[in-house]
Amino acid sequence: QVQLVESGGGLVQAGGSLRLSCAAAGRTFSLYAMGWFRQAPGKEREFVAAISWSGGNTYYAESVKGRFTISRDNAKNTVYLQMNSLKPEDTAVYSCAAGQPISGGDYYYTKAYKYWGQGTQVTVSS
């Protein structure tokens, strides 16, 4: 069992930055790949970024590539999402998730993740 709690969301102007954190409770954090997903009002949940259990592999949605960076600190049971050059279209509830994807292609899909946090709101004003 892994419990996830996100923090770091808020209101920021376009062009600004935020860093989201996802703290995990449980001794097995380092065994799980971690992902960030987001859901805007009226839209489906979409993949943002993911990182393998070791941190050696990272994956990004095309819409955030070059602006967002995912990282993890297994000693602190925490995964981060550094978001730079934010745009109004980045406004959404951001959720972290833990799972054990079998292949690289699995990282992009919600079905690969077993545990989910409650989410944190990110609002980018124009």
N, C-alpha and C positions, 0 to 999 in steps of 0.2 A: 504494500500500500504506500502510495506517495501522495502527500497533500501539498498543493501548490498555492502560493499567495503572491499576487502581482502587486507592484507599487511603482510610483514614479509618473503616473499619468497626470494630465492637467491641461490647462489652456495655454497655447503658445501662438505667437504670430507666425505667419508664413515666412519661411526662411530660417526660422529658429530651430532649436534642438531640444530633445528630451532624451533621458535614459531611463528605460524601463528595467525593473528588476523582477525576478521571479524566484522566490525562496522556496525551497523544497524541504519538507519534513520527512525524515526516513533515512535509513542507513544505506539504501541502495541507489541513491541518486546517480552515482557515477556509472551505473549499469544502463542508464536510460539515455536515449537520444532526446533532445529537447527541441520543441518547435514553438514559434509564435504565429498566431493566426489573428485575424481581425474581422470584425463584422460591423458594417455601417448600417444605419437605419434603412429598412426596406431591401437590404441586399443579403446575399448569402455569405456565410463565413468563407474567408479566403486565406490562403497560405501567404505568409510574409517571409519567414526565415526559419532555418533549422540548423542544428549542429549535432554532430555525432557524439557518442558517449565520451570519446577521448578529446574532442575538440578539434580533431584533425581534419574533419570535413565539414564544410558549411554549404548551405543552399539558400538561394534567395529568389523571391519573385522578381520578374523583370521590372516591375513598377518601382521597386525599392533598391535595386542593384546600384551600387555606387553611392547611395545615400545612407543606408542602414547597415549596421554591423552587429552580428550576433557573436557572443562570447560566453564562456562559462568558467566558473571557478569551482571545481569539484571539492576543494577543501572547505569551501563556504556553502556548498549545496545551493548554489545560485547561478542562474543564467541571466544574461543581460541583453538588452536590445538598445544600442545607441542609434538614435534617429537624428539625422542632420538634414538640413535643407528641406524642412517639412513643408508640405503643401496642403491646401484645404481638403483635397481629396484623400489625404491620409487620416482624416477624422473618422474615428471608429472606436469600438471597444476592443482592446487588445487582450488576448488570452494566451497564456503559455500552456504547454502540454508536454507530457512525458510518454514515451513509447519506445518500442523496440522494432523499428523498421527492418525489414529483411534485406531490401536492396536500396540503392540510391534513389530509385524512382519512387519509392514508398514515402519518402520524407515529405512530399508535397501534399499528401492526402490525410484528411482527418482520421480515417479508419486505421491509420498506423499508430495512433496515440490512444493510450488507455486512460490516462489521468489528465484532468483539466482543472485549471484555476477558474476563479469567478470572473476575472477580467478587470481591466482598468481603463477608464475613459481617456481618450486623447482627442482634444479638440484643437484644430488649427484654424485660426481666423485669417481672413484675407486682408 
